[in-house]
Amino acid sequence: MFCFCSPTKIILMAGSGTSGIIKIVAPHSKILRSTKRQYLRKDLLRKYCAGVNQSLDDLRDIDFKNFIVDDKHGIIYCYIPKVACTNWKRTLIALNNSEPYPDPMSFEHNWVHHFDRFKLLKDFPQAERKAKLNHYTKFLFVRDPFVRLISAYRDKMQQYNQYFYEGYVRVILQFYKNLTNLPYNHEVAKERGLQPSFYNFIQYLLDPKTEKKEPFEPHWRQMFRLCHPCLVEYDLVGHQETLQEDAQELLKILKLEDDIKFPPSYENMTSRNSVEDWFQSVPLEDRRKLYKLYERDFLLFGYRRPSELLDE
């Protein structure tokens, strides 16, 4: 039996014959740090979810659209776009191959995002869905909400495809940049150098008509709305900022750490230092409105309020 008596040592107690033996062993600092981190994150969720007057029964089938089910390993992963979801999908696909598992990076980026690659929780009958939520290992990964928005802007507003051009970029250019006679083809638009500014994107998010027309697109929808952390009791709450340690912790929980390696992060992630630069074009009042829009994500997942952006 282990007794965590301090952050600097573990006391191991074991019986030997009639006498007890107590040994002091050096802890693995990363394991302790990761375990403590998980405790604090889940405790924070309990704090901010207290008093929520809702249950899983109140959710519709579509509310489980982002929950991927792996029956082979007893895993449920709620994926959040722009939070390492490509590599987690790669890893889950690899795990559902025969052993030895292939390298997750062998699966092409766009290929892994096809919905037919996975079983989704929304497609199971309600009773079976409840049983899986009760017994499977459930995890999600989150990210600083403002950094995630910057990543979504760079990916979908600057490097847009036809879907995002038609549904979002073209609309934003019309309504917030006041452009007319826009082309219908995204390639033509790119050739003309057409793209919304970051502030145009924020204007679109803050406009009440946006949410009234339809729920936010998942790449910028609030994380709590995608994964319902006050209703689903997650076994691991990972952060993009501690991605590799949290991924290793999860694989250990699943007893898969010797069988598969989570891909390293090569992506050039937006740094905290550059966030202020991105928001320079956004007026103070709109920054504050944006924070209110995403405040619950900041609070639930333990991200600090960016006072340097919100206070005069």
C-alpha positions as CSV (number, residue, x, y, z in Angstrom):
1,M,0.0,0.0,0.0
2,F,1.3,3.5,-0.9
3,C,0.9,6.5,1.4
4,F,1.6,9.8,-0.3
5,C,2.8,11.6,2.9
6,S,4.5,14.6,1.2
7,P,5.3,15.9,-2.3
8,T,8.9,14.8,-1.9
9,K,8.7,11.2,-0.8
10,I,6.5,8.1,-0.9
11,I,6.3,5.7,2.1
12,L,5.9,2.1,1.0
13,M,4.4,-0.2,3.6
14,A,4.6,-3.9,3.2
15,G,4.1,-6.9,5.5
16,S,6.9,-9.4,5.9
17,G,6.1,-12.3,8.3
18,T,4.9,-10.9,11.6
19,S,6.7,-7.5,11.3
20,G,5.9,-4.6,9.1
21,I,8.5,-3.1,6.9
22,I,8.5,0.6,6.0
23,K,10.6,1.8,3.2
24,I,11.1,5.3,1.9
25,V,11.6,5.4,-1.9
26,A,12.2,8.3,-4.2
27,P,9.1,9.2,-6.2
28,H,9.1,9.8,-9.9
29,S,8.5,13.5,-9.9
30,K,6.7,13.6,-13.2
31,I,4.2,11.0,-12.1
32,L,3.5,12.8,-8.8
33,R,3.2,16.1,-10.6
34,S,0.8,14.7,-13.2
35,T,-1.3,12.9,-10.5
36,K,-1.6,16.1,-8.4
37,R,-2.4,18.1,-11.5
38,Q,-5.3,15.7,-12.4
39,Y,-6.6,16.0,-8.8
40,L,-6.6,19.8,-9.0
41,R,-8.3,19.9,-12.4
42,K,-11.1,17.6,-11.4
43,D,-11.5,19.3,-8.1
44,L,-11.9,22.6,-10.0
45,L,-14.6,21.1,-12.2
46,R,-16.5,19.9,-9.1
47,K,-16.3,23.4,-7.6
48,Y,-17.7,25.2,-10.7
49,C,-20.2,22.5,-11.6
50,A,-21.8,22.4,-8.1
51,G,-25.4,23.3,-8.3
52,V,-25.8,22.6,-12.0
53,N,-29.4,21.7,-12.5
54,Q,-29.1,19.3,-15.4
55,S,-28.5,15.6,-16.0
56,L,-27.3,13.5,-18.9
57,D,-30.9,12.6,-19.6
58,D,-31.5,16.3,-20.6
59,L,-29.0,16.0,-23.5
60,R,-30.0,15.2,-27.1
61,D,-28.3,12.6,-29.3
62,I,-26.5,15.4,-31.2
63,D,-24.9,16.6,-27.9
64,F,-22.8,13.4,-28.0
65,K,-21.5,14.0,-31.5
66,N,-18.0,14.7,-30.3
67,F,-17.7,11.5,-28.2
68,I,-15.7,8.8,-29.8
69,V,-16.1,5.3,-28.4
70,D,-13.4,2.6,-28.5
71,D,-15.1,-0.6,-27.3
72,K,-11.9,-2.7,-27.7
73,H,-10.1,-0.7,-24.9
74,G,-13.1,0.7,-23.0
75,I,-12.3,4.4,-23.9
76,I,-14.5,7.4,-24.6
77,Y,-12.7,10.4,-26.0
78,C,-14.5,13.8,-26.3
79,Y,-12.6,15.6,-29.0
80,I,-12.3,19.4,-29.2
81,P,-11.2,20.8,-32.5
82,K,-7.9,22.7,-32.3
83,V,-6.8,20.8,-29.2
84,A,-4.6,17.9,-30.5
85,C,-7.6,16.1,-31.8
86,T,-5.9,15.0,-35.0
87,N,-3.2,13.1,-33.1
88,W,-5.6,11.6,-30.6
89,K,-7.8,10.3,-33.5
90,R,-4.6,8.9,-35.1
91,T,-3.8,7.1,-31.8
92,L,-7.3,5.7,-31.4
93,I,-7.2,4.4,-35.0
94,A,-3.8,2.8,-34.4
95,L,-5.2,1.1,-31.2
96,N,-8.0,-0.5,-33.2
97,N,-5.5,-2.2,-35.6
98,S,-4.0,-5.5,-34.6
99,E,-0.9,-5.6,-32.4
100,P,1.8,-4.5,-32.7
101,Y,0.1,-1.2,-33.2
102,P,1.2,1.0,-36.1
103,D,2.7,4.4,-35.7
104,P,-0.2,6.8,-35.3
105,M,1.7,9.3,-37.5
106,S,1.4,6.8,-40.4
107,F,-2.3,8.0,-40.8
108,E,-2.8,11.0,-43.1
109,H,-4.1,14.2,-41.4
110,N,-7.4,14.6,-43.4
111,W,-8.1,10.9,-43.6
112,V,-8.5,10.6,-39.8
113,H,-11.2,13.2,-39.7
114,H,-13.7,11.2,-41.7
115,F,-16.6,10.3,-39.4
116,D,-16.8,6.7,-40.7
117,R,-13.5,6.0,-39.0
118,F,-15.1,5.9,-35.5
119,K,-18.1,4.9,-33.5
120,L,-19.8,7.9,-31.9
121,L,-21.6,7.8,-28.6
122,K,-24.6,9.5,-30.2
123,D,-25.3,6.5,-32.3
124,F,-25.8,4.1,-29.3
125,P,-29.2,3.5,-27.6
126,Q,-29.6,5.6,-24.5
127,A,-29.2,2.6,-22.0
128,E,-26.0,1.4,-23.7
129,R,-24.7,5.0,-23.8
130,K,-25.2,5.3,-20.1
131,A,-23.5,2.0,-19.4
132,K,-20.5,3.0,-21.4
133,L,-20.3,6.4,-19.7
134,N,-20.4,4.6,-16.3
135,H,-17.7,2.0,-17.0
136,Y,-15.4,3.3,-19.7
137,T,-12.3,5.5,-19.2
138,K,-13.4,9.0,-20.3
139,F,-11.0,11.8,-21.3
140,L,-10.8,15.1,-23.0
141,F,-8.1,17.7,-23.8
142,V,-8.6,21.5,-23.5
143,R,-6.7,24.6,-24.3
144,D,-6.5,28.3,-23.3
145,P,-9.7,29.6,-24.9
146,F,-8.2,32.7,-26.5
147,V,-5.2,30.7,-27.8
148,R,-7.6,28.2,-29.3
149,L,-9.5,31.0,-31.0
150,I,-6.3,32.3,-32.6
151,S,-5.5,28.8,-33.8
152,A,-9.1,28.5,-35.3
153,Y,-8.7,31.8,-37.0
154,R,-5.3,30.9,-38.6
155,D,-6.6,27.5,-39.7
156,K,-10.1,28.3,-40.9
157,M,-10.1,32.0,-41.8
158,Q,-6.6,32.2,-43.4
159,Q,-6.2,28.7,-44.7
160,Y,-9.8,28.1,-45.6
161,N,-11.2,25.4,-47.9
162,Q,-14.5,25.7,-49.9
163,Y,-16.6,24.6,-46.9
164,F,-15.3,27.3,-44.6
165,Y,-15.2,29.9,-47.3
166,E,-18.8,29.4,-48.3
167,G,-20.2,29.1,-44.8
168,Y,-18.1,31.5,-42.8
169,V,-15.4,33.5,-44.5
170,R,-17.6,34.9,-47.3
171,V,-20.3,35.8,-44.7
172,I,-17.7,37.6,-42.5
173,L,-16.2,39.5,-45.5
174,Q,-19.7,40.7,-46.5
175,F,-21.0,41.7,-43.1
176,Y,-17.9,42.9,-41.2
177,K,-15.6,44.0,-44.0
178,N,-18.5,45.3,-46.2
179,L,-17.2,43.6,-49.3
180,T,-19.4,43.0,-52.3
181,N,-19.2,40.9,-55.5
182,L,-17.2,38.2,-53.8
183,P,-16.3,35.1,-55.8
184,Y,-18.0,31.8,-55.0
185,N,-14.8,29.7,-55.3
186,H,-12.4,29.6,-52.4
187,E,-9.3,29.3,-54.7
188,V,-10.3,32.4,-56.6
189,A,-10.8,34.2,-53.3
190,K,-7.4,33.1,-52.1
191,E,-5.8,34.3,-55.3
192,R,-7.3,37.8,-54.7
193,G,-5.9,37.7,-51.1
194,L,-9.4,37.8,-49.5
195,Q,-9.5,37.0,-45.9
196,P,-11.2,38.4,-42.8
197,S,-9.0,40.2,-40.2
198,F,-8.8,38.7,-36.7
199,Y,-11.0,41.5,-35.5
200,N,-13.6,40.7,-38.2
201,F,-13.6,37.1,-36.9
202,I,-14.2,38.4,-33.3
203,Q,-17.0,40.7,-34.5
204,Y,-18.6,37.7,-36.0
205,L,-18.4,35.7,-32.8
206,L,-19.8,38.6,-30.7
207,D,-22.7,39.3,-33.0
208,P,-25.9,37.9,-31.4
209,K,-27.2,37.0,-34.8
210,T,-24.4,34.4,-35.2
211,E,-25.5,32.2,-32.3
212,K,-29.2,32.9,-33.1
213,K,-28.8,31.5,-36.6
214,E,-27.1,28.3,-35.5
215,P,-24.8,27.1,-32.8
216,F,-21.1,28.1,-33.1
217,E,-19.1,26.0,-35.5
218,P,-17.2,23.4,-33.4
219,H,-13.8,24.9,-34.1
220,W,-14.8,28.0,-32.0
221,R,-17.7,26.6,-30.0
222,Q,-17.1,26.8,-26.3
223,M,-15.3,23.6,-25.0
224,F,-17.8,23.0,-22.2
225,R,-20.6,22.9,-24.8
226,L,-18.9,20.2,-26.8
227,C,-17.9,17.9,-23.9
228,H,-20.3,18.7,-21.0
229,P,-17.8,18.4,-18.1
230,C,-20.4,19.1,-15.5
231,L,-22.4,16.1,-16.6
232,V,-19.7,13.6,-17.7
233,E,-17.3,12.5,-14.9
234,Y,-13.9,12.5,-16.8
235,D,-11.1,10.2,-15.7
236,L,-8.5,12.5,-17.2
237,V,-8.7,16.2,-18.0
238,G,-5.7,16.9,-20.3
239,H,-4.4,20.3,-21.3
240,Q,-2.7,21.2,-24.6
241,E,-0.1,23.1,-22.5
242,T,1.0,19.8,-20.8
243,L,0.0,17.5,-23.7
244,Q,2.9,15.0,-23.6
245,E,2.8,14.4,-19.8
246,D,-1.0,14.2,-19.8
247,A,-1.0,11.8,-22.8
248,Q,1.5,9.6,-21.0
249,E,-0.6,9.6,-17.8
250,L,-3.6,8.5,-19.8
251,L,-1.8,5.7,-21.5
252,K,-0.6,4.5,-18.1
253,I,-4.2,4.5,-16.8
254,L,-5.1,2.4,-19.8
255,K,-2.1,0.2,-19.3
256,L,-1.0,0.9,-22.9
257,E,2.2,3.0,-22.3
258,D,4.4,0.1,-23.4
259,D,2.3,-0.6,-26.5
260,I,1.9,2.8,-28.2
261,K,3.5,6.2,-28.2
262,F,1.5,9.4,-28.5
263,P,2.8,11.5,-31.4
264,P,5.2,14.3,-30.5
265,S,4.0,17.9,-31.0
266,Y,5.6,19.4,-34.0
267,E,2.9,22.0,-34.6
268,N,4.0,25.6,-34.2
269,M,1.6,26.4,-31.4
270,T,0.6,30.0,-30.6
271,S,2.6,31.2,-27.6
272,R,1.2,33.2,-24.7
273,N,3.5,36.0,-25.5
274,S,2.0,36.5,-29.0
275,V,-1.6,36.6,-27.7
276,E,-1.3,40.3,-26.9
277,D,-0.1,41.0,-30.4
278,W,-3.1,39.2,-31.9
279,F,-5.6,41.2,-29.7
280,Q,-4.0,44.6,-30.4
281,S,-6.6,45.2,-33.2
282,V,-9.5,44.3,-30.9
283,P,-11.0,47.2,-28.9
284,L,-11.0,46.8,-25.1
285,E,-14.8,46.6,-24.8
286,D,-14.9,43.8,-27.4
287,R,-12.1,41.9,-25.6
288,R,-14.2,42.0,-22.4
289,K,-17.3,40.8,-24.3
290,L,-15.3,38.0,-25.8
291,Y,-14.0,36.9,-22.3
292,K,-17.6,36.8,-21.1
293,L,-18.5,34.6,-24.0
294,Y,-15.8,32.1,-23.1
295,E,-15.6,32.8,-19.4
296,R,-17.0,29.4,-18.4
297,D,-14.2,27.7,-20.3
298,F,-11.6,29.8,-18.5
299,L,-13.2,28.9,-15.1
300,L,-14.0,25.3,-15.5
301,F,-10.6,24.3,-16.9
302,G,-8.4,26.5,-14.7
303,Y,-7.2,29.1,-17.2
304,R,-6.2,32.4,-15.8
305,R,-8.2,35.5,-16.7
306,P,-6.0,37.4,-19.1
307,S,-5.9,40.7,-17.2
308,E,-3.3,42.2,-19.6
309,L,-6.0,42.1,-22.3
310,L,-9.0,43.1,-20.2
311,D,-7.9,45.7,-17.7
312,E,-7.0,49.3,-18.6
